Amino acid sequence: MKLSLFAVVATAFILALSCASKPKDGTDASSGASASGRNAALVTDSIEPIAGGSRTLVVYFSQGSATKRVAEDLALIFGADLEAIAEKKARSTGFFGFMHSGYQATFKIASRIQPPVRDPKDYGRVLVLTPVWSWNLSPPVRAWLRLMKGSLPAAGFGTVSGDTEPDKIAASMAKEAGAAPLAIVGFSDRDFSPENRDAYITKLSSFVEKMR
């Protein structure tokens, strides 16, 4: 029996190791590197800000700068409040820290987060952004969605990943939130490169239009 238990634990350990890869500096994804797109022009130079209408909340978790950048761009466009999800315990960025993050994401484990500052029920729309870790929803965003299950207004979901399409992640987010999104958007590594600025703006603009 002890041997069987050891085999299960060892298998899980190896799976987490194979799924988690250490991201580069300034990135958020562990299924592939996501560039941060530093020194980009203001997004409102390309997308006209939305005046009036429903109050908007943008919620995100970002270990690097890519997901944070998307969140800040959306906040500028919607004139939104920002809620950065904070974990109760600082996440290690060393080898074993990344391996542990991959393990949590793979097995759908929600991390322990600080009490949220803002209540989504006070808003007309909520935009939730997550990095993709090991081809899955990140544990901090999973925790926030579980905490807010059934209380989201009109919602939009966004992902930041090296190589993962947003559909699977958005489906997990909808399940945890107990609500289907009005729109989803997925950003990958190439979208944050300066030469692909137009592609980034096109994706962002389409998402914004669906969330008006």
Number of C-alpha atoms within 10 A of each C-alpha: 6 6 8 9 10 11 12 10 12 12 12 15 15 12 16 22 19 13 19 26 20 21 20 14 13 18 25 30 35 28 22 24 23 31 27 22 21 13 7 12 11 10 19 13 8 12 16 12 16 16 9 8 10 15 15 23 27 26 25 25 24 24 16 19 19 26 29 23 17 24 27 18 19 25 19 19 18 23 18 23 18 20 17 16 19 19 17 12 10 7 13 12 14 10 13 13 14 22 25 19 27 30 24 21 26 21 14 16 16 18 20 14 17 13 12 15 10 13 12 22 14 14 17 15 23 25 27 24 29 30 34 30 29 28 24 28 27 31 28 26 27 22 21 25 23 16 15 16 15 13 15 22 17 19 23 23 26 26 26 31 29 24 19 21 17 22 15 12 23 26 17 16 26 17 15 19 22 16 18 17 22 14 18 25 19 25 25 23 20 18 23 23 18 16 10 13 15 14 16 20 16 14 15 21 18 13 20 20 10 11 18 10
